[in-house]
Amino acid sequence: MEQLTEELRQAVDSHRGFLEIGAGDSTYIVMSMRVFREMMGVGSDDEYQASLRAIDEGWADVQAGRSRVLDEFLSEFDRKHGVAGEEVRQVESGGTAAIGRIAFLHPGHAVS
């Protein structure tokens, strides 16, 4: 793991744990672990490590061709399980914005 200089640590701390730095044509974000965990929803070290493992596993699946286009999966899922899907452009929860889809199950339809 790389080490922060004292000057950079103080700059991050003075910006509430989140610092945007321009460097030539690129922009970099430096953040504290506290801010990162809040953004990612991982509070404990175990949750953080589990998140990293899940990201690695997901990336391995993509690299191995074991992934599908989300819209194709959702359409098939809707047909298979009798689910009516409602598109949602933006859902805000706890200050976090997400793009997603809310599915409503018809009564009597089990999802396995």
N, C-alpha and C positions, 0 to 999 in steps of 0.2 A: 504494500500500500504506500502511495506517495504521501509525503509530509507537507503540510501547509506551512508557509512562512508565517511568522508572527504578524507581519503587516497584512497579509491576506486574511488571516484568522480574524484580526480586529475589524477589517473591512466587512467581512461576512457578518460578524456579530453586530456591527453598527447598522446593518441593513436587515435586522430581524431574521438573520439566518439564511438569507437568499440574496445573492449578488449576481448581477448580469454584467459581463465584461466583454467589451468589443476588442477584437484583435485583428486588424486588417479587414479582410472580407468576411470574417467569421465572428460569431457571438458565442460566448461560453457562459454557462450557468454554474456557479459554485454555491452549494448549499450545505447547511449543517445536516448531520444525521437526523436530528430532531425534526427538521422541516421535511426531509425526504420521507421519513417514516409517517409523518402526518399526511403527506400527499399520497403515499402509497397505501395507507391504512394498515400499517404493520407496526405494532407497538413493542412487542418483545423481540429479543434476539432470535428465538425459535421461529416466530412468525416471519421475521425478516429472512432467515435462512430458507424457510419453506418457500417464500416468494421467489427467491433467487433460483432455487431448484426447479420450481414450476416454469419460470422463464426459460431456463436452460432446456428443460424437457420440451416445451413448446417450440423453441427455436430448432431443436433437433428434429421434431416432427415436420416442421416446414422444410428444412433442408433435405429430409428424406422423402418429400413428396406426400406426406401423410396429413394433408390439410385440404380444406375445401373453401370455396367462395361462400361467405356468410349468407348471402341472399339465396343461393342454391340450397344450402342446408335448411334455412328457415322455411323455404317453400316446401321442401320435401317433408319437413317436420310437421308443418301445417296440414298437408295432405294426409300424412300417416296417422296423426293423432286427432284430427278434427278440431284443430285449434284455429281460432280466428285471431290473426295478429293485427295489432294497431301500431302504426309507425309513430314514433316519438322523436321529434327533432332535438329536443333538449330537456333533460331531466336534471333538476338541481336538488341536491340532497346534502345537507351539512356543508354548504359552501362549495361543493364539488360539482362541476358540470359534466354530464356524460351524454353521449349519443347512444341510443339504444332502441329497443323494441319491447313493448309490453305484450305479453300473450295472455289471452283469456281462455281458460279451458271451458268447454261446454260441460254441463252437468252430466255425470255418468261416464265421462271419458277419462280413463286412467292413462298416465304417461309413464312408460317404463324406460 
